[in-house]
Amino acid sequence: MKQSLVLSWKFLTSKLHQPLPLNRRESQQLLTLLHDSFNRNLDHHYPPGLAESEQSPNQHIQSLLQSPLFDNNRAPRSPPSARGSEANGNTPHVRDLILAVEQPVECFKQRVAAGKATTESAKLALGYQMKKILASALPDRKEAMKDSRIGSLVVNWLWSSGQHERLDFIQDRNFTAHLMPFLVAEKHYKPVWDWLQRSSTTLRRPRRKEAWHSLQQGIEFMFRALIQSEVAYGAGLQSAIQMFLTNHKSMTQSSQIPHVTANRIHSSAGAYLMWAFASHGASADVDDATINNLDLSVDYWARNHMVAPYKALIGLSHPRRPDTSRALQWVSSLEASDGLIGERNRSSNVRIGLRTVEVLLAQGSSKEAARVMKVLQTRFAPEVGSDEQAPDPEEGEERSILRSLNLLLAT
C-alpha cells in the first residue's frame, strides 16, 4: 500500500513538473533550441543587413542598463530616525510634490526607478529642462539639449514600461511636443520612425470612428513635431524637407497604409514646411532638386483648394529664381471666380497674395502689383481693407501700394 502511494505521488509530480533532460544529448538539443530561438528574435528586431549604427543590439542592452533601476548613485533611503519628520507634516507625498516642483528631472528618475513614472511626470521633466536651457547664456543650446540626454532617458522609460509597444502616448500631443526637440537634438530618430510606422499600420484595424480619428491626429501631430524640431534643433530646413519627402514616399508605397491616410498624415507637416520655406532667407540653403521634389509632392498631400496657392508660394519663394507666373494665375482665378475660390483658409490666401505683391514690387512690376492688391482688397476686404478711399494724387502708384503693404504687415 505504501509503495503504491509513493508511485502515485511520483506520477503526479512528474505531470506538474516536467523532468529535466536525462543525458548529455538531450541537454545539447535543448541548448540548441534556445540558441536558435534567441537568434531568430535578434534577427527579427535587428536585421543583419542594416548598418551598424542603425542595428546595434548593444543599443538595446545599453538602454536597459541606463535605466534608473540600475543607478548606483541614487540617494539612499532615509534612516528610520529621519522619518520622524512625517509627524510634522513632511510626509512622503509632500516630499514628492516638493521634489516635482524643484527638481522635476530627478523626480522623474526616482519615479522610473519606483515604477511610478507617467507621461505627466515626463512632461514636467522635459519642460523644466527646456526652460533651463533657454534661460541660460549657453552659446550652443542645441548642444546643451543633446548633452542633457533627457530625450534618451524618456525613451528608455517608454521601453522599460511597455508603452513603446502599446503606443498610447502618441495621442498625448503635449507629451510629443515636449519630447521631439530633445530626440532631434540627440539625433535619436530610430524610435520615432518606429512609432510612426507601427501606429500608421494599426490604422487599418477596425476601431470606433472617434478612436480612429484621435489616433490619426496623434500621428499627424507627432510627424509635424518631428519636422518642426528638425528645422529648429536639427540639421535645418533642407534636411527637414528631405525627411518629409522620404517618409511620404515610404508610406504611400506601403501596402499596409492606404494612400489617403498617408497623405493626411503629411498634410499638417507639409503646410508647416510651405511657410518655413517662404520665410525670408530660410530657403537659401535648399537645393533646386529638393525644391522641385517638394513642388511635385504638393499634388498628393495638400488639400485640393490649397494646391494652387502652395505651388504659387514655392515659386515666389525660390531663393535664386523667384517666379510670379503661377501666383498671377492663381490671382486671376480669384478675380474670375464667383466667390467660392479662396474662401477656405482665407488667412493663408491673404498671406500668399501679399507675398505676390511684395515680389512683384521687388521685380519692378508695379502695375501687376496694383492689380493683385485690388483683387485682394475686393475678395478679402475684412483682412486687407477696402479700396474705397480715393488715392492721393501726389502719391505714386508704387508708393501707395508699398504704404498699404507696410500697414498690413505691421498689423
Salt bridges, closest charged atoms under 4 A:
GLU86 OE2 - ARG95 NH2 3.99
GLU120 OE2 - LYS123 NZ 2.86
GLU165 OE1 - ARG198 NH1 3.85
ASP168 OD2 - ARG166 NE 3.68
ASP172 OD2 - LYS123 NZ 3.21
GLU186 OE1 - ARG149 NH1 3.74
ASP194 OD2 - HIS164 NE2 3.24
ASP194 OD2 - ARG198 NE 2.99
ASP288 OD1 - HIS318 NE2 3.49
ASP288 OD1 - ARG320 NH2 2.67
ASP288 OD2 - ARG321 NH2 3.22
ASP295 OD1 - LYS311 NZ 2.97
ASP295 OD2 - ARG326 NH2 2.73
ASP299 OD2 - LYS311 NZ 3.44
GLU335 OE1 - ARG371 NH1 2.93
GLU343 OE1 - ARG346 NH1 2.94
GLU343 OE2 - ARG379 NH2 3.79
GLU358 OE2 - HIS280 NE2 3.59
GLU368 OE1 - ARG371 NE 3.20
GLU383 OE2 - ARG346 NE 2.81
ASP387 OD2 - LYS374 NZ 3.04
GLU395 OE2 - ARG403 NE 3.05
